[in-house]
Amino acid sequence: MTGSDIPSSFRLAYVPGVTPTKWVRVWHERLPHTSLELVQATAAEAPGLLAGGGADAGLVRLPVDRDVLSAIPLYTETTVVVIPKDHVATTAEEVSLAELSDEIVLHPLDDLLDWETLPGRPAVERPATTADAIELVAAGVGVLLVPQSLARLHHRKDLTYRPVPEAPESRVALSWPEAEVTPDLVEEFIGIVRGRTVNSTRGRAATPPRPAKDKAKDKAKAKQGGAGGGSGARQKPAGRKPQAGGRAGGQSGKRGKPRGR
């Protein structure tokens, strides 16, 4: 893409816990004349924002509706339990779900984890948001399981966290509205998040596949050459096929020898 073919801006949505900084920096280096606008959205809002055209692409949490949105999974996050710094679990490097059986485990309405069975004991009420649940952990009401990036996002000096290997995990993906042809700027961003160099081919970039009609023409020309038609370098000897008794470029005397003598 050059000149007027490049749209003037690109809107990238991102959800809490996802940090697009390094990719945005590469974008500005490669496309200095195409601005990148960051659009914040909750994990629940992001798919609808993309489907409605509110952003060109987004860093979202799976799952998404694949009939509406395309998605490339980028990474899977470790799930951690957020606990007070004086909690007994801080003595361990990681925590099992069984060790949380006697704890009140907060389950906010915006929870990102796909639980079959919630661990621990339920709270009287579900907090509205993860931020509210963090406040309740700090108040000693219970503990909270979240993707590690959210534990970092809501960091407090009086709280810490430990990995919970048995817990469900959250996957982050690059997503964009489903289309027959992926927009060029989305292709550019796909290349950036996948670590392609500036000279790398972007899928349908520099050398597109040859049309079927061109391939058919080539086959027709090859047949004509085999039948003795045409002239010059395109006339390939029919003897490109393996010949009995010797190599294709061998002397004429050797070509006439029957196989096996």
Solvent accessible surface area in square Angstrom, and as a share of the most:
residue,aa,sasa,rsa
1,M,65,0.29
2,T,104,0.61
3,G,64,0.61
4,S,118,0.76
5,D,104,0.54
6,I,50,0.25
7,P,70,0.44
8,S,92,0.59
9,S,51,0.33
10,F,1,0.00
11,R,85,0.31
12,L,0,0.00
13,A,0,0.00
14,Y,37,0.14
15,V,1,0.00
16,P,56,0.36
17,G,16,0.16
18,V,7,0.04
19,T,95,0.55
20,P,8,0.05
21,T,85,0.49
22,K,111,0.47
23,W,28,0.10
24,V,19,0.11
25,R,133,0.48
26,V,38,0.22
27,W,0,0.00
28,H,87,0.39
29,E,122,0.55
30,R,76,0.28
31,L,15,0.08
32,P,90,0.56
33,H,173,0.77
34,T,2,0.01
35,S,63,0.41
36,L,19,0.09
37,E,92,0.41
38,L,78,0.39
39,V,33,0.19
40,Q,140,0.62
41,A,10,0.08
42,T,66,0.38
43,A,24,0.19
44,A,95,0.74
45,E,100,0.45
46,A,0,0.00
47,P,35,0.22
48,G,50,0.48
49,L,50,0.25
50,L,0,0.00
51,A,54,0.42
52,G,69,0.67
53,G,38,0.36
54,G,28,0.27
55,A,2,0.01
56,D,42,0.22
57,A,0,0.00
58,G,0,0.00
59,L,0,0.00
60,V,1,0.01
61,R,15,0.05
62,L,21,0.11
63,P,123,0.77
64,V,17,0.10
65,D,80,0.42
66,R,129,0.47
67,D,129,0.67
68,V,63,0.36
69,L,2,0.01
70,S,23,0.15
71,A,14,0.11
72,I,27,0.14
73,P,70,0.44
74,L,47,0.23
75,Y,88,0.33
76,T,69,0.40
77,E,15,0.07
78,T,59,0.35
79,T,2,0.01
80,V,0,0.00
81,V,0,0.00
82,V,6,0.03
83,I,0,0.00
84,P,29,0.18
85,K,114,0.48
86,D,133,0.69
87,H,33,0.15
88,V,117,0.67
89,A,15,0.12
90,T,31,0.18
91,T,123,0.71
92,A,39,0.30
93,E,159,0.71
94,E,96,0.43
95,V,3,0.02
96,S,34,0.22
97,L,47,0.23
98,A,78,0.60
99,E,111,0.50
100,L,2,0.01
101,S,62,0.40
102,D,117,0.61
103,E,42,0.19
104,I,49,0.25
105,V,9,0.05
106,L,5,0.02
107,H,39,0.17
108,P,2,0.01
109,L,113,0.56
110,D,62,0.32
111,D,34,0.18
112,L,47,0.24
113,L,13,0.06
114,D,124,0.64
115,W,40,0.14
116,E,176,0.79
117,T,112,0.65
118,L,71,0.35
119,P,17,0.11
120,G,27,0.26
121,R,125,0.46
122,P,113,0.71
123,A,28,0.21
124,V,154,0.89
125,E,139,0.63
126,R,116,0.42
127,P,11,0.07
128,A,57,0.44
129,T,54,0.32
130,T,10,0.06
131,A,47,0.36
132,D,63,0.33
133,A,0,0.00
134,I,6,0.03
135,E,97,0.43
136,L,61,0.31
137,V,0,0.00
138,A,31,0.24
139,A,78,0.61
140,G,58,0.56
141,V,66,0.38
142,G,9,0.08
143,V,2,0.01
144,L,1,0.00
145,L,5,0.03
146,V,4,0.02
147,P,1,0.01
148,Q,39,0.17
149,S,20,0.13
150,L,8,0.04
151,A,7,0.06
152,R,150,0.55
153,L,101,0.50
154,H,48,0.21
155,H,126,0.56
156,R,80,0.29
157,K,176,0.75
158,D,64,0.33
159,L,8,0.04
160,T,31,0.18
161,Y,62,0.24
162,R,55,0.20
163,P,45,0.28
164,V,2,0.01
165,P,79,0.50
166,E,110,0.49
167,A,7,0.06
168,P,37,0.23
169,E,102,0.46
170,S,4,0.03
171,R,115,0.42
172,V,0,0.00
173,A,0,0.00
174,L,0,0.00
175,S,0,0.00
176,W,19,0.07
177,P,45,0.28
178,E,94,0.42
179,A,51,0.39
180,E,179,0.80
181,V,92,0.53
182,T,27,0.16
183,P,67,0.42
184,D,52,0.27
185,L,10,0.05
186,V,2,0.01
187,E,21,0.10
188,E,28,0.13
189,F,0,0.00
190,I,10,0.05
191,G,3,0.03
192,I,9,0.05
193,V,19,0.11
194,R,132,0.48
195,G,61,0.59
196,R,58,0.21
197,T,89,0.52
198,V,104,0.60
199,N,139,0.71
200,S,42,0.27
201,T,82,0.48
202,R,42,0.15
203,G,65,0.63
204,R,97,0.35
205,A,32,0.25
206,A,90,0.70
207,T,123,0.71
208,P,85,0.54
209,P,119,0.75
210,R,132,0.48
211,P,70,0.44
212,A,82,0.63
213,K,141,0.60
214,D,40,0.21
215,K,107,0.45
216,A,58,0.45
217,K,119,0.50
218,D,57,0.30
219,K,139,0.59
220,A,47,0.36
221,K,103,0.44
222,A,71,0.55
223,K,154,0.65
224,Q,113,0.50
225,G,12,0.12
226,G,48,0.46
227,A,91,0.70
228,G,57,0.55
229,G,31,0.29
230,G,64,0.62
231,S,86,0.56
232,G,61,0.59
233,A,102,0.79
234,R,180,0.66
235,Q,74,0.33
236,K,129,0.55
237,P,87,0.55
238,A,75,0.58
239,G,23,0.22
240,R,171,0.63
241,K,151,0.64
242,P,131,0.82
243,Q,52,0.23
244,A,35,0.27
245,G,46,0.44
246,G,40,0.38
247,R,205,0.75
248,A,46,0.35
249,G,75,0.72
250,G,22,0.21
251,Q,134,0.60
252,S,94,0.61
253,G,60,0.58
254,K,104,0.44
255,R,119,0.43
256,G,65,0.62
257,K,112,0.48
258,P,66,0.42
259,R,181,0.66
260,G,80,0.77
261,R,230,0.84
